[in-house]
Amino acid sequence: METILVLTHTALSNETGADTGAALTRASLEAMTAGKELAAQLSASLTIGIVAPDSVAASAAASSLASAGARLLAVSGEPFAQPRYASDAAALEALARTANASIILAPASARFARVAAGVAHRLGGFIDTHITGLQIGTAPGAESIEATRWFYRQRVEAVLTRDVRPWFLLLDAGTHAAFAGESASAQVEQVAAQIPALRTTVSGLRSPAQGAQTIRPDAKLLFVAGAGWTKKQLDGQAHAPEAGDLILAFLRVSGASLGSSKSLVDQGGEGQPVLPFLTHLNQIGQTGSTPRHAKGLSTCCHGEEPHVVGWRFIAQRRAVSLDPNCGWTRGKADVVYVADAFQVMAKLNALLEAAKA
Ligand SMILES: Cc1cc2nc3c(=O)[nH]c(=O)nc-3n(C[C@H](O)[C@H](O)[C@H](O)COP(=O)(O)OP(=O)(O)OC[C@H]3O[C@@H](n4cnc5c(N)ncnc54)[C@H](O)[C@@H]3O)c2cc1C
């Protein structure tokens, strides 16, 4: 019989982006959903471990999870107010030992991804990362848990099973619905973590100003800019500053996340007109990221295969390109507008502004 532990942590102020009022990160709530579903399928016991800066935050987090009907454990205190390897590893180890868990699910947040492999090693267990799905195997005899992940830039999908316990599984964000239960009073068991001598002092956090943050994993829409935005246009001139204004205005009014083609972000190093707010972190594709959003809108981009690879998990794809023979029109997008993106985006921004007013 498996014992499932879901590890969660509260959001730091700079992690929440817009203030949603949620005490736990969205990725933690997604891991909760995965754990609850798995426990139900296996008729296994479910425990939730919370890492929080103080007991008040731990109780608030616990009450938002009370309806899951699980055992609630918390490690809290000043050392856990900031991510740091030594204290976070001690917290997760204490939670896993107290829960006596055989299957441990955790969100692949920067905080947990950094320590989970070390904790798995301390417990004599095993870890798999970038898990996108969990199901029960159909092989006759034993009930085996199957975990799914992608390899080779999301081209090959593998199904993993393991006999080693505890088995840590780090879940990619955006693969499960966030748990949303009724808030209720909850019994939380405080767990004491054995913290070693701390050599790292967290002196503060530095993060980009709110308006400069263009990568928004929770956004419904991914907006992607291609190299066409900085190419010479019909009048023989490039219009990079105007392109930048149109794109930033759209992000502001739509709340979309910003992606880019490799060609566009590479241009900075090649002395061509650039959009200063783009970096390689925005790059989508074979050598970039593969974000998950409900919708995607590509503009001034050709739809080349290495770029389109990054669109694998975008549910509905649309593109605006001047070229009627671009890659998007050859079966890679659901809808293609053969049009000038400068005109389309200016009109779209005006409509969105009017709708907001
Ligand atoms: C091994 C390898 C790995 C790669 N990995 C990646 C990767 O991870 N990500 C990635 O992006 N690329 C990657 N590439 C490069 C990729 O193949 C493409 O070259 C690149 O994505 C093209 O970028 P683009 O479409 O923005 O630019 P372009 O190919 O220059 O296309 C610009 C488009 O903009 C259109 N356009 C111009 N003006 C307008 C306008 N006013 N309105 C509307 N449309 C307009 C043009 O018609 C054209 O279709 C990789 C390549 C290789 C070989």
The ligand as a Tripos MOL2 file, in Angstrom:
@<TRIPOS>MOLECULE
LIG
   53    58     1     0     0
SMALL
NO_CHARGES

@<TRIPOS>ATOM
      1 C1         19.2770   23.5010  -34.6920 C.3       1 LIG1
      2 C2         18.3650   24.6960  -34.7580 C.ar      1 LIG1
      3 C3         17.6520   25.0310  -33.6020 C.ar      1 LIG1
      4 C4         16.8100   26.1350  -33.6210 C.ar      1 LIG1
      5 N1         16.0930   26.4310  -32.4870 N.ar      1 LIG1
      6 C5         15.1970   27.4520  -32.5210 C.ar      1 LIG1
      7 C6         14.4040   27.7700  -31.3950 C.ar      1 LIG1
      8 O1         14.4970   27.1600  -30.3430 O.2       1 LIG1
      9 N2         13.5340   28.8010  -31.4970 N.ar      1 LIG1
     10 C7         13.4070   29.5380  -32.6440 C.ar      1 LIG1
     11 O2         12.6050   30.4630  -32.6800 O.2       1 LIG1
     12 N3         14.1630   29.2720  -33.7050 N.ar      1 LIG1
     13 C8         15.0520   28.2460  -33.6760 C.ar      1 LIG1
     14 N4         15.8130   27.9950  -34.7820 N.ar      1 LIG1
     15 C9         15.7210   28.9420  -35.9160 C.3       1 LIG1
     16 C10        14.4460   28.7050  -36.7210 C.3       1 LIG1
     17 O3         14.6900   27.6600  -37.6270 O.3       1 LIG1
     18 C11        14.0700   29.9480  -37.4830 C.3       1 LIG1
     19 O4         15.1530   30.3810  -38.2370 O.3       1 LIG1
     20 C12        13.6210   31.1090  -36.6630 C.3       1 LIG1
     21 O5         12.7030   30.7070  -35.6550 O.3       1 LIG1
     22 C13        12.9810   32.1030  -37.5820 C.3       1 LIG1
     23 O6         12.5520   33.2170  -36.8450 O.3       1 LIG1
     24 P1         11.4270   34.1660  -37.3910 P.3       1 LIG1
     25 O7         10.3130   33.3700  -37.9010 O.co2     1 LIG1
     26 O8         11.1730   35.1460  -36.2920 O.co2     1 LIG1
     27 O9         12.1350   35.0270  -38.5600 O.3       1 LIG1
     28 P2         12.0650   34.9670  -40.1130 P.3       1 LIG1
     29 O10        12.2820   33.5850  -40.6190 O.co2     1 LIG1
     30 O11        12.9560   36.0630  -40.5820 O.co2     1 LIG1
     31 O12        10.5420   35.3530  -40.4510 O.3       1 LIG1
     32 C14        10.0120   36.6400  -40.3060 C.3       1 LIG1
     33 C15         8.5800   36.5970  -40.7680 C.3       1 LIG1
     34 O13         7.9660   37.8500  -40.4750 O.3       1 LIG1
     35 C16         7.0620   38.1460  -41.5250 C.3       1 LIG1
     36 N5          6.7990   39.5950  -41.4780 N.ar      1 LIG1
     37 C17         7.6610   40.6180  -41.7350 C.ar      1 LIG1
     38 N6          7.0330   41.8110  -41.5790 N.ar      1 LIG1
     39 C18         5.7570   41.5210  -41.2020 C.ar      1 LIG1
     40 C19         4.6280   42.3210  -40.8970 C.ar      1 LIG1
     41 N7          4.6480   43.6660  -40.9330 N.pl3     1 LIG1
     42 N8          3.4800   41.6870  -40.5380 N.ar      1 LIG1
     43 C20         3.4070   40.3320  -40.4970 C.ar      1 LIG1
     44 N9          4.4440   39.5270  -40.7860 N.ar      1 LIG1
     45 C21         5.6070   40.1230  -41.1350 C.ar      1 LIG1
     46 C22         7.7730   37.6680  -42.7870 C.3       1 LIG1
     47 O14         6.8370   37.4450  -43.8140 O.3       1 LIG1
     48 C23         8.4050   36.3630  -42.2830 C.3       1 LIG1
     49 O15         7.5200   35.2700  -42.4820 O.3       1 LIG1
     50 C24        16.6820   26.9170  -34.7970 C.ar      1 LIG1
     51 C25        17.3930   26.5720  -35.9360 C.ar      1 LIG1
     52 C26        18.2320   25.4780  -35.9140 C.ar      1 LIG1
     53 C27        19.0000   25.1510  -37.1610 C.3       1 LIG1
@<TRIPOS>BOND
     1     1     2 1
     2     2     3 ar
     3     2    52 ar
     4     3     4 ar
     5     4     5 ar
     6     4    50 ar
     7     5     6 ar
     8     6     7 ar
     9     6    13 1
    10     7     8 2
    11     7     9 ar
    12     9    10 ar
    13    10    11 2
    14    10    12 ar
    15    12    13 ar
    16    13    14 ar
    17    14    15 1
    18    14    50 ar
    19    15    16 1
    20    16    17 1
    21    16    18 1
    22    18    19 1
    23    18    20 1
    24    20    21 1
    25    20    22 1
    26    22    23 1
    27    23    24 1
    28    24    25 2
    29    24    26 1
    30    24    27 1
    31    27    28 1
    32    28    29 2
    33    28    30 1
    34    28    31 1
    35    31    32 1
    36    32    33 1
    37    33    34 1
    38    33    48 1
    39    34    35 1
    40    35    36 1
    41    35    46 1
    42    36    37 ar
    43    36    45 ar
    44    37    38 ar
    45    38    39 ar
    46    39    40 ar
    47    39    45 ar
    48    40    41 1
    49    40    42 ar
    50    42    43 ar
    51    43    44 ar
    52    44    45 ar
    53    46    47 1
    54    46    48 1
    55    48    49 1
    56    50    51 ar
    57    51    52 ar
    58    52    53 1
@<TRIPOS>SUBSTRUCTURE
     1 LIG1         1 GROUP 0 **** ****
